[in-house]
Structures are given as structure tokens and as C-alpha cells.
Amino acid sequence: MFDIAETPVAAGLFDGPQVWGNGIDDFVTLLRREEIDALQRLDFSAAVLVRLAARLRQELMHGRGFVVLRGLPVTDQSAEIYVELGRMLGETLPQNVKQELLYDVRDEGYNIDKQWGTVGVRFSKTTQGLQFHTDSAPALMGATPDVVGLLALRTAKQGGESALVSAYAVHNALAREQPAYLARLYRRYHVDRRSEVRPGEPLTLQAPVFTFDGELKMRYFRFYIPKGHEVAGAPLGDDDIAPLDFVDTVCARPSMQVTFAMEPGDMQFVSNNYVLHSRTAYEDWPEPERRRHLKRLWLQVA
């Protein structure tokens, strides 16, 4: 297999997170000039927001592949502002059988080991840490998102930090160190569809981890692949498992990762085509009104 030509993220080391600590100052100033309680009067086509969306789109589709925006006031209208910014980036996609466009990421007490296979039971509804992955819409929901957005309304008592890895860097490490593994990852695996299927539809989606058609794309969540093969009655062999193990090993290298903690009011946007994301496990606050709560968007960018 081949190395992918260098891009802003292909070298393996991000040159630091693109955190626009002052990048939305004009936007926040604009909001504060308005009456926040009457936010529906705000013109979301204002030039400052158009410029911000254009910068975001360029960075997400052709640059580092991720941006963190800081400084948004946490109010009753924060989610509305976040959604409108997302809509300026691309089309919002439904994320589950309820057709939710704005999805709540928070602990709902599920136990993945005991309840997996039940509709609605996802890692995002637990306090568990997440492996490096991309978000993949079940076939029921249609297109896989180009961009994943997260808005932090409240953060955990401890833990829940974010981490990102370049898919280009993972791909090129495989090409240099284990090219036979890379060849396997360009062929299809069964991916579990999390019980979100219509009657008569297959219970798994068959897809490769890597595709390349002028641009690299990676589709990966390790947990769903063994589950998918189990459901499909197609056991994984050693030649199938070893490449997945190596991907996880590469992602675990500290030199590959950018890590950071989100704060209330932070908006994180990540390319879902060539950046993998994860989070650490967390301990939540005992008081319900203080518990970790993020809002997620899936966006398809033209």
C-alpha cells in the first residue's frame, strides 16, 4: 500500500489545537448587543457569522480537521446559536430512530455490557471512556456525517477529556510499519447497526476502515466490528483482528494525539472523514443540575 501525500495533518503531529479563543469575540459581542432574551430577532446571516462559518468550513474540510470555539455564553439560547452555526456549515443529519438533529450526550445510566443491542443504548449515554473512532450513522439514518459538533453546556466533576488523532497519520504508520495490515483495512468488515434497522433489512453494514478516492476517509469504531461479525455469523480470524489491534496501538501513541478539556460554552467541530476522536471516562456530579451535558450535531458539508 502507499503513503498518503502530506497534508496539514498527515505528518502525524498536529501543530497544536486550533483553538479560536478570540475567534468568536466579534460574534459574542454581536450577541451581547442584542437582547439575549429576545434572541429570535438576531439576524443569523450577519456578516460576522458568515465569515466565521467560512473559516470553520475551510479548516474542517481542508486544514487541521478540527476547531474549538471558546467564549459562547451559556444561556437558554446557547443551543440555538450552536445549531444555527452548524446549519451554516452544512446540512444537519438525524442521529437516531427518533430523527433527533440535536442529540444529548449525557449519562443515562446504561450498561453497555448488559444492554447492548437495545435501541438507544450507546456509549454517549454512559460515563465510559470511548475508543478512538469516527461517528457512523446506521444505514437507517442515511449519510455518514462529514463533521461532528459538540457544545459543552456542563462538564463532569472529573474526567471526560477529549483526544484527537489524524487518520492520515494512522494510515501512514500502517503503510510504513505493517503494509499487509493496511491492505486488509481497505477490505470490508461487518459493522453492527445498533438495532436501528427496519424490518427485513440486514443487521450489519459492510464497510472498509479506509477508502481513498483522491482524499482519504476512515470509518472506524472497533467495538462495532466484532459485534457486527458476531451478528452476521462471520467469525473474525487472526488476519482480520491483527490489523484492528495495530490501529488501536497506533492511536494510543501519545505522539499521535492532541488532548484537551472542554469548558462550558466550548464548541468543538471535528472532521469525521480524517480525524478520529475519543474521550476519557468521567465521574459525574451527584446533583442532577450539575451533571455533564453536551449537545451533538452531525453535519453533511457540501
Secondary structure, 3 states (H helix, E strand, C coil): CCCCCCCCCCCCCCCCCCEECCCCHHHHHHHHHCCHHHHHHCCCCCHHHHHHHHHHHHHHHHCCCEEEECCCCCCCCHHHHHHHHHHHHCEECCCCCCCCCCEEECCCCCCHHHHCCCCCCCHHHCCCCEEEECCCCCHHHCCCCCEEEEEEEECCCEECCEEEEEHHHHHHHHHHHCHHHHHHHCCEEEEECCCCCCCCCCCEEEEECEEECCCEEECCCCCHHHHHHHHHCCCCCHHHHHHHHHHHHHHCCHHHEEEECCCCCCEEEEECCCEEEEECCEECCCCHHHCCEEEEEEEECC
